[in-house]
Amino acid sequence: MTVNGSRWSGDVPARQTLCDFLRDELELTGTHVGCEQGACGACTILGDGEAVRSCLMLAVQADGMELTTIEGMGEPGNLSTLQAAFLRHRAFQCGFCTPGFLASAAEILGSGRRYSRRELRDMLSGNVCRCTGYEPIVEAVFECQR
């Protein structure tokens, strides 16, 4: 597999989740473990450009995939356009849900389509945030469509 642009090859336990693999083996702790049932979206990453719940996927299932975690989306001092929009709109408070929202939003923006705020709200509804009230998140993603 390729993770954030770097090839990785090796053996993983057959029942290890992709989320646990990323956090424990590759030390990419930006992928957060929330509900471990795929309901909260905290563990969402990009797998071949699509948002995937890494708590519901086994690491062995990622064989041959291109994975992007929050660590691969930008870096301090060089934020991605989407990360910069989240910062401008204060689209986070505690930050626990932010990596999952960024991955979900990146997939949405990758379609090249322009969506209304209502459509974006619906499309992002699979991610749970208990702090922001969602509006700043929707505004940040909406801005990035321009």
C-alpha positions in Angstrom: 0.0 0.0 0.0 1.0 3.6 -0.3 0.3 5.8 2.7 0.6 9.6 2.3 2.8 9.1 -0.7 5.2 6.5 0.9 5.1 2.8 -0.1 4.6 0.4 2.8 5.0 -3.4 2.5 4.8 -6.0 5.2 2.7 -8.4 7.1 -0.2 -7.4 9.3 -2.4 -9.5 11.7 -5.4 -10.8 9.8 -7.9 -9.1 12.1 -6.2 -5.8 12.6 -8.3 -2.8 11.6 -6.9 -0.3 9.3 -7.4 2.4 11.9 -5.3 0.4 14.5 -2.7 -0.3 11.9 -2.3 3.4 11.0 -2.1 4.5 14.6 -0.1 1.6 16.1 2.2 0.4 13.3 2.7 3.6 11.3 2.3 6.0 14.2 -0.2 8.2 12.2 -2.3 9.2 15.3 -4.2 11.8 13.4 -6.7 9.1 12.5 -8.9 9.1 15.5 -10.8 6.1 17.0 -14.3 7.1 18.0 -17.2 4.7 18.1 -15.4 1.8 16.4 -18.7 1.1 14.6 -18.4 3.4 11.6 -21.1 5.7 12.9 -19.1 8.8 14.0 -16.7 9.3 11.1 -13.7 10.2 13.3 -11.6 7.5 11.7 -12.4 8.5 8.1 -9.4 8.6 5.7 -9.1 8.6 1.9 -8.7 5.2 0.2 -8.0 5.6 -3.5 -9.6 9.1 -3.2 -12.8 7.9 -1.5 -13.7 8.5 2.1 -13.5 5.2 4.0 -14.1 4.4 7.7 -10.8 2.9 8.8 -12.4 1.3 11.9 -14.6 -0.9 9.6 -11.8 -1.9 7.2 -9.1 -4.5 7.9 -5.6 -3.5 7.2 -5.2 -6.4 4.8 -8.0 -5.1 2.7 -5.9 -2.0 2.0 -3.4 -4.1 0.0 -2.5 -2.1 -3.2 -4.5 1.0 -2.1 -3.4 4.6 -2.0 -4.3 5.9 1.5 -4.3 9.5 2.6 -4.6 10.4 6.3 -4.7 13.9 7.9 -0.9 13.7 8.0 -0.8 13.6 4.2 -3.1 16.5 3.6 -0.8 19.3 4.6 1.7 20.2 7.2 2.3 23.0 9.7 3.0 26.2 7.8 1.8 24.6 4.6 -1.8 23.8 5.1 -4.0 22.4 2.2 -6.6 24.8 0.9 -9.3 22.8 2.8 -7.3 22.9 6.0 -6.8 26.7 5.7 -10.5 27.2 5.1 -11.3 25.2 8.3 -8.9 27.4 10.1 -10.4 30.7 8.7 -13.9 29.6 9.5 -13.0 28.2 12.9 -14.5 24.9 11.8 -13.2 23.0 14.8 -13.1 23.3 18.5 -11.7 20.3 20.3 -10.5 18.9 16.9 -11.3 15.3 17.5 -13.7 15.0 14.5 -11.6 17.3 12.2 -9.5 14.7 10.5 -12.6 12.7 9.5 -14.4 15.8 8.3 -11.4 16.9 6.2 -11.2 13.4 4.6 -15.0 13.4 3.9 -14.8 17.0 2.5 -11.8 16.1 0.3 -13.8 13.4 -1.3 -16.8 15.7 -1.9 -14.6 18.4 -3.4 -12.8 15.8 -5.5 -16.0 15.3 -7.5 -15.5 18.7 -9.0 -19.3 19.4 -8.6 -20.6 22.5 -6.8 -23.1 21.8 -4.0 -25.4 24.0 -2.1 -25.0 24.5 1.7 -27.9 22.2 2.3 -26.4 19.5 0.1 -23.1 19.8 1.8 -24.8 19.5 5.2 -26.5 16.3 4.1 -23.3 14.9 2.6 -21.3 15.6 5.7 -24.0 14.2 8.1 -22.1 10.9 8.4 -19.5 12.7 10.6 -20.4 13.6 14.1 -19.2 16.8 15.8 -20.3 17.7 19.3 -18.6 21.2 19.4 -19.1 23.4 16.4 -22.8 23.1 15.4 -21.6 22.2 11.9 -22.2 25.6 10.3 -18.5 26.6 10.2 -17.6 23.2 8.7 -20.2 23.6 6.0 -19.0 27.2 5.3 -15.4 26.1 5.0 -16.3 23.3 2.5 -18.6 25.6 0.6 -15.8 28.2 0.2 -13.4 25.6 -1.2 -15.8 24.9 -4.1 -15.1 28.3 -5.7 
